[in-house]
Amino acid sequence: MVKQHNSIINKGLKKGLGLMLASICLIGCDSITSGYDDFIENSANEIDNSSQLTSVQADTSDEGSVMESSTDDFIDTRLVPEQSMVENALLAKEEITIDEQVFSLSQNFIQKQQAFEVSVDTITMFEVEEFDESLDSEFNFSTNKGSIVLLHATITNTSDETFYFPIEELRLSYPGAIIQNYPSAQLYPMESGNLAQILLANSGEMAPQTAVEGYLVYGIGREETEEILDLGSFYLTVVPPRQSLNEIVGLGSNPLGDELPLYLPINDENGQQLLLNTTYIQDRLTTEWWGNKEIIASEDLNASISTDDDVKITLLRAEVSAFTPHKSYEDAFQYFNYGQVIVSIEYEVTNNSKNDLLPIDGRASLVINGDEISDDYVLINEMYGKTLKPGDSYKVVKTFALDKMTYADYWQGEDIYISINVPTVEDSTGESSETSETLSDEESVSEDLLAEEVLEETKIEYYADFVWSPSYQFFVDEAFELIPWSERENIQESEFDEDEEIDIDENSDEE
């Protein structure tokens, strides 16, 4: 009954909207804005408030997939207008003089986390020539110049639980920025379609498997605009949702996800690179865009191992890449004189045991040609200490930084042995504080040693070992450049011939 009721109202809305637009198309942008807003206000009251969001089936099986959506999929008491209508209303806003459109792109940039997704499918940037004094704070008190960024975004709850998304924390920034820009209610030119207002009206509440879409507008000062244009990109700071309204807003990490940047382009070159980044394993180098990868080998594996206590570890993906850091991150790789090769793995831990697990605290290691390499804790995306309860699953990414010369000489072309361990949450018990005070120093030390021995004996960890035989796409040559793997034999034969000639020449000299 509810679906049929909403369908009838939507048809009425569309028909009425078409008649309204036809009748006012000669009046001008100001009249369009006010007339459209009045129409939305009257029509929205007819829609059942209990049907603000339409349930969607979120596909999380393909990390590189592009989420397709339309305005018909999401029904809200405030209809989301077309992009062109929002842009026209923005251009007609009396308090702002917009000079020109700097950049526009319609591509889907998406960030997927444990329980939710944030996607931006339209990016438009306008240069602002001047603005009213009442809007000074919206442009970081710039000297009457700046820019406006208009985004069309979608938030999706991919979990089976209700959460509260902090849309007001979706801040716009860039590396080295002093100021972060918040979504602006004053700059948004219409009464409908403001994503921040849509979510805040319901305290950010989102039911399981639902999505909500709308527009976000950010005002940027002149100096910040110049920095962003020079970089060719900016990012949104994505903060994980709250599980209840009692939780503190803006925590950097919780079971639903972590605070991570979603990078967005302001030129076509960066747009292509950032779209390519969405196809890679989302390690820290990729999500925080420390630099660019060139894939040497990559494979979807989906290999599972179950322990005796029903803890299943599934190796989902693995990739090997040559990595070139951006200038601001070069110091992090200063000891790799010949460059670096990055190995990243993504695996899922499914806890069917009776124990609480610590999936992120576990370690991973590689063995290549007899050499063991441990995962790099600096390159981890998530916070340690997250607990995985019985019956739940969690995806983990681990990253390894390899010296490019050592890789070229000893490791490329070899099988990669992958070892993963998952520890449990340990409940340590001991003497009460009153009892410990009566012990001598010597007795106290003995008690501590005994406790450590008992803890070591009762410590539970789960292990899984995999062997990956990569299908290599590229080969690192003696100049540390990538060449197609199929051409490696020609280079190796050429090097062998050169060595043979050197040996012949040396023998001739000796004679």
Salt bridges, closest charged atoms under 4 A:
GLU41 OE2 - ARG78 NH1 3.01
GLU63 OE2 - LYS395 NZ 3.43
ASP72 OD1 - LYS14 NZ 3.14
GLU95 OE1 - LYS93 NZ 3.98
ASP121 OD1 - HIS152 ND1 2.83
GLU129 OE2 - LYS145 NZ 2.73
GLU169 OE1 - ARG171 NH1 2.55
GLU213 OE1 - HIS152 NE2 2.71
ASP258 OD1 - LYS386 NZ 2.67
GLU259 OE2 - ARG171 NH2 3.91
ASP283 OD2 - LYS293 NZ 2.72
GLU288 OE1 - ARG284 NE 3.07
ASP300 OD1 - ARG317 NE 3.51
GLU319 OE2 - LYS293 NZ 2.67
ASP356 OD2 - LYS389 NZ 3.03
ASP375 OD1 - ARG363 NE 2.99
GLU461 OE2 - LYS459 NZ 3.66
